[in-house]
Amino acid sequence: MKNLFCLLTAICLASVASALGAEGPAPVEVTKEKKAVAENKAFQVGEKLVYNIYWGLFVVGRASMEVKGIEKIDGHDCYHIVAEARTTGLGRILYTVDSKTESWLDVDELCARKYSEDRTEGKTRHNDEFHYDYGNKKIVVKHRDTGKEESFPLEEPVCDAISLLYAARTLTLNLNESATLTCNDGANNYQVCIKPDEQLQMKAKGVGDAPAVRVEPTPTLKMVAKNGGRMWFWISDDERHLPIIAVSKMKIGSCKLELMEANPPYKKEPLKPGPKTNFGPASQPSP
């Protein structure tokens, strides 16, 4: 069941510290101009997305992501984003997950200013706060349970695990064109490559029928790679770039997150013709 939580981390409900490096096509570096707030048509304050978490055919948990408001961090307007996840029913019996992670994403620069996590995974607890202090070029990490504090160098704008997803949603996602974003877990930076490689009409309860593109971010998660698996995301092919489905197939089983509710509601777009794929309906994706 720990593998279920690894899927949650891939949806930015936890740290990407477990990701392993992988070589890929030379990415296009994301510049400040590409991150201008005027280009953010993907999300606004008040958006809330709710997901079911599946292990095989069974619903084992619930997750949500919400843009709560705009708050000042170090004098900068920031989107306050809250992501929560918990196992339920059979999933909770097998492995308890209670996760609340918060990110403050700079409205203008689309980089992280602050990150907070309060996560319980089985018998393990993470209760930390990250302050991205660009003025003093350092990251200050406070471990709230122990009172200990660490600092790490900060040489460039970075995202945390939550803000990475929202920054990625503002990008222009063209088929077979790659872009990179820098994700930080405190001590380390990771260059995450995003490259849509397929188009398809997807169907999920939260959106109905929607044109979508498939993205397999690299690097992938260690747990997924260790178990001979791969992970894909299906993202709506429109201005909102809603994460509709996340699916992972591994030797030990399959995991899936499916969008069940979207607020504001998804505005149905005309269906676009796309190439054939061996992915089935959204309810049973099978890469």
Secondary structure, DSSP 8 states (H G I E B T S, - for coil): -HHHHHHHIIIIIS-GGGB-----S--EE--TGGG-GGG--S--TT-EEEEEEEETTEEEEEEEEEEEEEEEETTEEEEEEEEEEEE-HHHHHH--EEEEEEEEEETTT--EEEEEEEEEETTEEEEEEEEEETTTTEEEEEETTTTEEEEEE--S--B-HHHHHHHHHTS---TT--EEEEEE-SS-EEEEEE-EEEEEEEEETTTEEEEEEEE--BS-BHHHHHTT-EEEEEEESSSS--EEEEEEEETTEEEEEEEEEEES-------------S---TTS---
